[in-house]
Amino acid sequence: MIHAPPLLLVLAVALVAPACDDLDLFCEPVPALPGNQSAADLEACPELPPGVTPIAGLAVARAVSRFDGLVLTMSTRPLACGEPASQHGYCASDDDLGLTLGLRAEESVPGTYPLRTPVYVEFETPEARVHGGHSKLHLADVELFAVTDTCVTGRIVGLVDQHGPFDGGFRAPRCTP
């Protein structure tokens, strides 16, 4: 019977583990899921208003009815329906940007809402993963242009200035996890 010293065992595991962020030795590779930002996927969504630039590089934008309100997730990763933007075990890369917002029922209608008031805010950038309850993003807003049974159309304003992932318009088809 071979008894490996603990340090050698740790090194052996590190050598066979997938290449991941230094802080997350046992991360998972991002699954090969389809995105939902193609023209066919967005047919059910109202167009963005003139002058509103879409968020560049989104793989997904999804809207889910949850907690008597609405949860919006936008990400450059191809996340599954209902999967949050930063609380996952996927290996990090320098291109990962994501945002999940939980909005109350009264904020799930067209209008502009400060990101300090949602039920929940989380985001991911190459420098940080932020998640938790109420936010301290006093200068950022989410503006909802259209909320339908099939899609939510809106934009994020001022989040980049608060070290967030992105600003710009989104079209988020509804899905059921």
C-alpha positions as CSV (number, residue, x, y, z in Angstrom):
1,M,0.0,0.0,0.0
2,I,1.4,3.4,-1.0
3,H,1.0,6.3,1.5
4,A,1.3,9.7,-0.3
5,P,2.3,12.7,1.9
6,P,-0.6,15.2,2.0
7,L,1.4,17.8,0.0
8,L,2.0,15.3,-2.9
9,L,-1.7,14.4,-2.9
10,V,-2.7,18.1,-3.2
11,L,-0.2,18.6,-6.0
12,A,-1.5,15.5,-7.9
13,V,-5.1,16.8,-7.6
14,A,-4.0,20.3,-8.8
15,L,-2.3,18.8,-11.8
16,V,-5.4,16.8,-13.0
17,A,-7.9,19.5,-12.1
18,P,-9.2,21.6,-15.0
19,A,-7.4,24.9,-15.6
20,C,-9.4,27.4,-13.5
21,D,-9.2,30.6,-11.6
22,D,-6.5,30.5,-8.9
23,L,-9.1,31.0,-6.2
24,D,-11.4,28.3,-7.5
25,L,-9.4,25.1,-7.8
26,F,-12.4,22.9,-8.5
27,C,-14.4,25.0,-10.9
28,E,-16.5,23.6,-13.8
29,P,-16.1,24.4,-17.4
30,V,-18.8,26.5,-18.9
31,P,-21.4,24.2,-20.4
32,A,-22.0,24.3,-24.1
33,L,-25.5,25.8,-23.8
34,P,-27.1,27.8,-26.6
35,G,-27.5,31.6,-26.2
36,N,-30.8,33.4,-26.7
37,Q,-29.7,36.6,-28.5
38,S,-30.2,35.5,-32.1
39,A,-32.8,37.2,-34.3
40,A,-35.0,34.1,-34.1
41,D,-34.9,34.0,-30.3
42,L,-35.7,37.7,-30.1
43,E,-38.7,37.7,-32.4
44,A,-41.1,37.7,-29.4
45,C,-39.4,40.8,-28.0
46,P,-40.2,44.4,-28.6
47,E,-37.4,46.4,-30.2
48,L,-35.2,48.7,-28.2
49,P,-36.2,52.4,-28.6
50,P,-34.2,54.4,-31.1
51,G,-30.9,55.6,-29.7
52,V,-30.6,52.8,-27.1
53,T,-27.5,50.7,-27.8
54,P,-27.7,47.0,-27.0
55,I,-25.2,45.6,-24.5
56,A,-22.4,44.2,-26.6
57,G,-21.4,40.5,-26.4
58,L,-24.4,39.1,-24.5
59,A,-24.9,35.4,-24.8
60,V,-28.1,35.4,-22.8
61,A,-30.7,37.8,-21.4
62,R,-33.5,36.1,-19.6
63,A,-36.6,37.1,-17.6
64,V,-38.1,34.8,-15.1
65,S,-41.2,35.3,-13.0
66,R,-40.1,34.7,-9.4
67,F,-40.8,35.9,-5.8
68,D,-44.0,37.7,-6.8
69,G,-41.9,39.8,-9.2
70,L,-39.3,39.5,-11.9
71,V,-35.7,38.2,-12.1
72,L,-33.6,39.5,-15.0
73,T,-30.2,37.8,-15.8
74,M,-27.8,39.0,-18.5
75,S,-24.5,37.4,-19.2
76,T,-21.7,36.9,-21.7
77,R,-21.8,33.2,-20.6
78,P,-24.5,30.9,-22.0
79,L,-26.3,30.4,-18.7
80,A,-29.4,28.1,-18.3
81,C,-32.8,29.6,-17.6
82,G,-32.9,30.6,-13.9
83,E,-29.2,30.4,-13.4
84,P,-27.8,33.5,-11.7
85,A,-25.0,35.6,-13.2
86,S,-22.3,35.1,-10.5
87,Q,-23.3,32.3,-8.1
88,H,-22.1,29.4,-10.1
89,G,-19.1,27.1,-10.1
90,Y,-17.9,27.9,-13.6
91,C,-14.2,28.6,-14.3
92,A,-13.6,32.3,-14.7
93,S,-12.2,34.1,-17.7
94,D,-11.4,37.7,-18.5
95,D,-14.5,37.9,-20.7
96,D,-17.1,37.0,-18.1
97,L,-19.7,39.7,-17.4
98,G,-23.0,39.1,-15.8
99,L,-25.9,40.7,-13.9
100,T,-28.9,39.4,-12.1
101,L,-31.6,41.7,-10.7
102,G,-34.6,40.6,-8.6
103,L,-37.4,43.2,-9.0
104,R,-40.5,43.4,-6.8
105,A,-44.0,43.2,-8.5
106,E,-44.4,47.0,-8.4
107,E,-41.0,47.3,-10.2
108,S,-41.9,44.7,-12.8
109,V,-43.7,47.2,-15.1
110,P,-42.4,49.8,-17.5
111,G,-40.5,52.6,-15.6
112,T,-37.1,53.5,-14.2
113,Y,-35.9,52.0,-10.9
114,P,-32.7,52.7,-9.0
115,L,-30.5,49.6,-8.5
116,R,-30.4,50.4,-4.8
117,T,-34.0,49.3,-4.4
118,P,-34.3,45.8,-6.1
119,V,-34.9,42.8,-3.9
120,Y,-31.6,41.3,-5.1
121,V,-28.6,42.4,-7.2
122,E,-25.5,40.4,-8.2
123,F,-22.9,40.8,-10.9
124,E,-19.7,39.4,-12.2
125,T,-16.8,41.1,-13.8
126,P,-13.2,39.8,-14.3
127,E,-12.2,41.7,-11.2
128,A,-15.1,40.8,-8.9
129,R,-18.2,38.7,-8.1
130,V,-20.7,40.7,-6.1
131,H,-23.9,39.1,-4.7
132,G,-26.3,39.6,-1.9
133,G,-29.4,41.2,-0.8
134,H,-30.0,44.9,-1.2
135,S,-27.6,46.8,-3.3
136,K,-25.5,49.9,-2.7
137,L,-25.5,50.9,-6.4
138,H,-27.1,54.4,-5.7
139,L,-26.2,55.9,-9.1
140,A,-27.2,53.0,-11.4
141,D,-30.7,52.3,-12.7
142,V,-32.7,49.7,-14.7
143,E,-35.2,51.2,-17.1
144,L,-37.9,48.8,-18.4
145,F,-39.4,49.8,-21.7
146,A,-41.8,46.8,-22.2
147,V,-42.8,43.9,-20.0
148,T,-44.9,41.3,-21.9
149,D,-45.8,37.7,-21.4
150,T,-42.9,36.7,-23.7
151,C,-40.2,39.2,-23.1
152,V,-38.8,42.1,-21.1
153,T,-37.0,45.0,-22.9
154,G,-35.0,47.6,-21.1
155,R,-31.6,49.1,-20.4
156,I,-29.1,49.3,-17.6
157,V,-27.8,52.9,-16.9
158,G,-24.8,53.9,-14.8
159,L,-23.6,50.4,-13.7
160,V,-20.2,50.6,-15.4
161,D,-19.5,53.8,-13.4
162,Q,-20.0,51.7,-10.2
163,H,-17.6,49.0,-11.4
164,G,-20.4,46.9,-12.8
165,P,-20.3,44.7,-15.9
166,F,-22.1,46.8,-18.5
167,D,-24.6,49.5,-19.5
168,G,-27.0,49.4,-22.4
169,G,-30.1,47.9,-23.8
170,F,-31.3,44.3,-23.5
171,R,-34.1,42.1,-24.8
172,A,-34.8,39.3,-22.3
173,P,-37.1,36.5,-23.5
174,R,-39.1,34.9,-20.7
175,C,-38.3,31.4,-19.6
176,T,-39.3,28.9,-16.9
177,P,-36.6,27.1,-15.0
